[in-house]
Amino acid sequence: MAMALELLGVSKAFDGFQALAKANFAVEAGEVHALLGENGAGKSTLMNVAAGLYRPDQGRIRVRGREVDITGPVEARSLGIGMVHQHYKLVKAFNAVENILLAQGAARYGTGLAEVEAAIRAQGEAVGFAVDLKRPVGSLSVAEQQRVEILKVLVAGAGILILDEPTAVLTDREAEALLVTMRALARQGAAIVLVTHKLGEVQRHADRVTVMRGGRIVASADPASLSAAELTTLVVGATTPQERQPAIRIGGAVLSLQGLVGARSDGLRTLNGLTLTIRSGEIYGIAGVGGNGQTELAEILMGVRRAQDGRIVLAGDDVTETGPKPRRARGLAAIPADRQAYALAGDLSLAENYAVGGLASGRFGGWLRVDRAAIRARTEAAIAAFDIRGARSTRQKASLLSGGNAQKLVIAREFADSPRLVLAHSPARGLDVRATADIHRRLREARDAGAGVLLISEDLDEVMFMSDRIGVMSRGTIVGEFETPADRQAIGAAMVHHA
């Protein structure tokens, strides 16, 4: 088959940091080509060059054998290149149809809206998942927003599809359906680039795999010829042991939710009398299909959304009517699913992002007299202790960190005061093998130090690997609880039969 997209000798630097160094990558029409590498290896940067978001400092780009100068995303789309980004490019006040229509650039709004809506429904059926097309995307769950992004590119009909962690927030069934669809599109002549950290996806669905490390291409091979351990070694340089580590000592209740009722921003009820207890020294994992109230539960626990009914008892105190600050004072640490929107201010420095919690508690002085030297020192210590790579200075903007390193900064800040309860919503979403292992280790350390950990994840493997107890959430309530090690089929049955 002909080469659909070629990136030849591409280099790119940011503020003196070499993100890409003479990288070569090519994908053929008719193949699914996986791109692997640690967070910060340069995968997204390389694909952003292809999608027109970055101009390369050096190198050439060919599309279907013709050398091109991609000046921006519009030029990339005109060449048939479509990219589904890991961090969503959606207008949250618009619904799904309006967002997709906006990307199409239709001249007539009324006619375009009807046509795009019909195309979205057809593509949704083909992929195997549905989205409420009339709701503002800001009120959709993280998983549903991801689906809108996937549909946006599919509806555009691009012949070269770049998907950056497309299955990170999908269930096993949804992910498999999507990847089967990608295989079908490849058989019809499309070129598919799959940026993923899931080795199983690579081995089951990719025709070829390319591995990046430090902005360079280090290997390209047939994934069928490599074991998961060999792939892991190519990605991180050494294999990472994966062994369950059960709780050491479980204590009394640190969080009690009693008859919790909550709703989305549009008023639709999503939590229906949810009741559960989390004890100190344990990880309680919530499994379930996205859109069953997980997002609203996390927001209510963080204090950014009010419960309509029920009680929240944190470390012995009723905090139902309180906001985020009193809950943090009682020992709540939060790792939101969308770290870019809720956990970090990308335009602020690493030091400013790290200091936010300490400023609220007075650790760095009062608002009128801030101890900036202490902030710099503590931030530097956190960068070293949590191995936050790509942090060249505490003055560096947080937006320049890769996904895994940004997540490490969030955890370093949240764990600074020995939390009693850790809320971790999809903490490893979109992270590589090494970063995921590090995040999991930090959660276990918090648990073993006496904290209760509530892990909300749509990755069933993550829930089963990390949890001491598992609750299945469906239609806004817990429909079943399992002690671990638990039977995967039983958990899956509870998820499906109550959906």
N, C-alpha and C positions, 0 to 999 in steps of 0.2 A: 504494500500500500504506500501511497505518497505521504511525505511528511506534511502534516497540517500546520504545525507550529514548530519553529526552531529558534532557540535563544543561543547565540554564539558569542562566547567570550564576554559575557555581561558582567560588568563591575558597577558597584554602587556604594557610596560612602555617605554617612550622616554625621556631621560635626566631627569629622576626623575618624569616625568608627567605620571600618570596612565591613559592610554588611554582606556584600557579594564580591567575590574575587575570581574573575574570568570564568564564570559558571557557564557550562554548556548543557542544554536540555532540549530534547526533541520528543514530540508525540506524533504518532502516525494517525491518519484517519482510520477508523475501525478498531482502535485499541483503547483499553482502559489502562492508563499509566499512573501508577502510584508514586507519590513523592513523600519520602520519609526523612526525618531528622529531628533532633532535639529542638525545643523552643529556643529561638534565637539563632538557629542554624542557617536561616536565610530563605526558607521555603516560601513564606508568604511574600517576602520582599521580591523574590524572583517572579512569582506569579503576578504581583502587583505591577511589575514592569510590563508583563505581557498584557495586562488589562488596562494599561495606560494611566495608572495612578502615579507611577514614578517614571521619570526619564532616566535612562541609564547614563552613567558617566562614561562608559566605554562599552563597546560591543555592538552586535547587529541582531536584527529580528527578521525572520522570514515567515511569511504566511502563505502556505500552499506553493512554496518554491519561489515566491516573489519577495524581494527585500522591501521592507516597509519602514516608515517612520511613524510610530504610534505617538501622536501628540497629546492624547488624552483618552478618557473612557469612551467618548462619542466615536472617535476614530476606531477604537478597538471594537466597539459594537458593530460599526459599519463593515468591519472585516470578518464578522461572524464570531467574535470572541466574547463569551459571557462568563462572569465570575460570581460565584456565591461566596460571600465573605464570611469569615468566622464571626466578626462583630457586625451586626446588622446595619444595613444602609436603608432604613425605613423612616418615613415620617409618621410618628406615633399617633398624631391626631387624625390621620387618614385611615380608611379601612383598607382591606387587602386589595380590592379591585382598584381603588384610587392609587395605591402605591404602585401596582403593576402597570396601570395606565400611564402613570407619570414616567416610568422607565421606558415605555414605548414611544412617548412623544407624539401621540395621536393628535391630529389637528382639530378634530371635531369631538368635543367632550361627550355629548350624548350618545352618538353612534359608537364612538370608541369604547365607552364604558360598557355598553351591552355586548360588544364583540369580545372585549377582554374578559368579561365575566363568564361568558360561554366557554372561552378558551381555558380559563382557570379551572372551571368545573371539569372539563374534559381531561385536562392534565392531572388534576387531583385524583380522578378516578383511575387514570393510568398508573400513577405512582402508588396509589393504595392508601392515601390518607386524605382527610377532609379538613377544611378550615372554614370557620364562620366568616364569610366574605363581607358581612355588613358591619361587623364590630371594628372600632378603632384598633389598630394593631398594638397600641400601647396598653390595651387592656387584655391582650392575648398572653398566654403563658410563653415562656422562653421557647419551648418546643414548637408551639404554634407559629411564633414569629419566624423560627428557622424554616418552617414549611413554606411560609409566604416567600421567603428569599429564594428557596429552591424553585418554587412555581414561577417566580418572576423571570428567572433565567430560562426555564423550560418553555414558557409561553413566548419568549422572544425568538425562539427557534434558532439559537446559536448553534453552529456546527462544531465549534471548539468550546467545550464546557470545562471550566476550572472550578472545582468544588473544594473549598477550604474547610475541613472538618465538618462535612455536611451531616454526618450521623451522630455527632457528639451528644445531641439532646433527644435522639429518637430511641424508642424502644427497640428491642431485638427484632421484632416483627416488622416495624416500620423501616428500620435500617436495611433489613434484608430486602424488603420490597423496593426500596429506593435503588439499592445497588443492582438488583436484578433489572430494574428499568434502565439504569445506566449501561448495563451490558447489552440490553436490547437496542438502545440508541447507538452504541458502538457498532453493533452488527449491521445497522442501517447506514453506517458510514461516518458517524460522528467521532470526534477525537475527545476523549474524556481524561482530564487530569484530576486525580483524586489525592488531595492532601489529607493524610490521616495519620493518627497515632495507633490505630487498632490493627495489630499485625494479622489478626484473623481475617479482616476485610481484605487486606493485601493478598493473602494467600488464596482466598476463595474467589476473588473477583478481578484481580489485576493481571494483565498480560505481561506487564513489565514493571519493575520497581527501580527508582533512582534514589540514592541516599545522599543527603547533604550533611556536612559538618563544617562549622566555622565559615560559612559563606561559600564553600567549595563543594563540587561534586566529588564524592569519594568512591561511589560504586554504582553500577547499573547492571541488573541481572533479571533472569526469569524467576519470579518468586516461588514457582513450583519446585525449583531446585534448592531452595533454602528452608531450613527449619526456623521455627519462631525464635529459638535461642541464637541461631546464626544471624537472623535479621536484627535482633536486639543488640548483638555485639557490633554489627555494622553501624547502628544508630548511635549508641552511647559509648562504644569502645570496650564495654564489659557487660556481662549479663547481670541482671538485677534479680536477686532471689525474691520469690513470691510465696510467702508462707503466712497462713492465718495465725494471728496472735490473740488468743481470747483474753477477756478481762481477767485481771489479777484479783481485784477486791471490789465488790459491788456494795455500795452503801444505801442510804435512804434516798427518798425522792428529792430531786433538785428542781424538777419542773413537773407541774401537774396542770393538765388542761381538762376542764370539766364542761361538757356540753357546749363546746365552742361553735358559734355561728358567725359566718362572715360572708361578704359579698364582693363582687368585682366593682370596678368604678362605675359601670353602667347599671348597677343595682341587682344584677342576677346573683342569686345566692349560690355560693360555691362550697361553703363549709356547713355541714348539717349535723350539729350536735357532736362534734369530734371530741373524744375523750381518750387521753393517754397519759401515762406517767413515765418519766425518764429519771433514772437513778444515777447518783454519782458513781463514777468508775465504770460506766458502760457506754457503748455506742449503740444507739437505737436507730436502725435504718428504716426509712420509709420508701417502699417500692410502689410503683404505680405508673399508669399511662399518664403522660402529660395532659394538663388541663382538667385534672380532677381535684383542684383546690390547693395543690402544693404551693403555688406562688402566693396565693392569698394567705395561707398558713404562715409562710416565712415572713411576709410583710406585717402580719398581725403580731407575730412574736417579736419582730424588731421594733415595733411601736410606730411604724409609718402608716399603718392602716388600723382603724378601730374595729374591734369585734362588735357585732350586733347583739350578741348574747353570750352567756357562759362566763367562766372564770379562768384567769391565768395566775397561777401561784408559782413564783420564782424564788427559790432559796427561802421558803417559808413566808414570803410576803405576797399579798394580793396586789398585782401590778396591772390588773385589767384596764384601769382607767388612766394609767400613766403613759408617758411618751418614752422616746429612746433613752434620754439621759438618765432617769432613775433606774431603768432596767440595766443599763451599762454599769451604773454604780452598784447594783446588786450582783454583778459578775457575768452579765451576758456579753459574749463575743459573737460577732456575726460575720460570716463569709457568704455574701450574696451570690446568686447565680450569675448576675450580670455585674461583674466587677467594674466595668467601665462606667456604668450608669450610677451604681449605688455605693461602690467601695472606694473609688479613686477619682480624683480630679486631675485629668490628664495634663492640663496646662499648668498645674502647680508642680513644684519640685518634689523630689523624693523626700526631702526633709519635711516639707510642709505637709505632705500626705501622711508621713509617719507620725508627726507631732499632733495631729488633730485630736486623737483620744487623750493624749497627755495634757493638752491645753484645757480640755473640758474638765479634767480631774484636778488640775492645778499642779501636775507633776513638773511642768516647765514654767512655773510662775503664773501670775495672773495675766489677764488680757492686756493690762496697761503696762506690764513690765515682763516681757517674755525673755527667758534665758536662752538665747539663740545658740550660745556655745554648747549648752547641754543638749539642745536638740540635734546639733550637728554630730556631737559625740555619740549620742544614743543611736542616731540613724546609721552612722558608720559601723557601730558595733552590730546592729541588726543586719546590715548588708553582709558583713563577714559571717555572722552566726548562721544566717539562713541561706548563704551562698547565692545571693542575688546577683546573677551575672548580667553584664551589660550596663551595670551602674558605675559610670566613670566618675561621678561626682554627686554629692548630696544635693547640688543645685540643678542637676539634670531633670528635665521634665519626665513625669511618670509615663506619659504617652509613648516615650521612646523605648520602654521595656517590652520585651516579648511577653506573650500571654502567661507562660509559666513563671517568669520572674516577677511579673506584676502580681500574680497570685501569692508568691512568696512574700512580697512587701505587705500585702493585706494581712496575711497570717502573722507576720512579725509584729505588726501593730496590734492586732487583735489579741495576741497571746502575751503582750507585754506585761499585763497585770494579773497573771494566773487566774484565768476565768473559771467560774463555777459551771457555766453552761455554754457550750459552743454550738451555734447553729451553723451548719455547713450545708449550703444548698448547691449541689452539683460542683463540688470543690475542684474536681479534676477535669472538668469539661474542657476539651480542646488541648490538654496538656500531653507532653510526651512521656515516654516510659520512666525516665529518670525523675522528671518533675512530679509525676503522679506518685511515684514511690516515696518521694520526699514529703509531699503533702499528706499522704496516708500515715507516714511515720510521725509527723507532727500531731495529727489527730489522735493517734494511739498514745503518744506521750502525754497529751492533755488529759485523755481518759485515765491513764495510769497514775497521773498526779492527783486524781480525784474529781475531775470535771465530768459532768454528764455531756454527751455529745449526741445531738440530733442530726443525723445525716439524711438529707433528702436528695435522692438521685434517681434519674430515669435509666441509669445504667445498672441493670440487675446484677451483672457480675461484680460491680463495685459494692453494691449493697450487701451481697452475700459474702464477699471477701472481707469486708470491714466490720460488719455488725455483730453484736452480741445477742441482740433481739431484732426481729424484723416485723414491721407492721405494713400491711398492704392497704393502700389508700385508694378509695374509689368513690366517686360522687360525693366527695367532701367529708368522708368519715373513714374510720379504720374498720375494714371488713374482715380482718383476720390477723392474728399474731403468731409468730413462729420463733421458737428457740433455735439457736444455731449450734452446730451445723444443720441447716434446713434443707428440705427437699425442693429443688428448683422447680420441678413440675408442679408441686403443690402450690408454690407461690405464684407461678404462672397461671395456674387454673383460677386462683383467687382473683388475680388481676383481670383475667378475661371474663370470667363468669359474672363479675359484678360491674363490668364496664357498661 
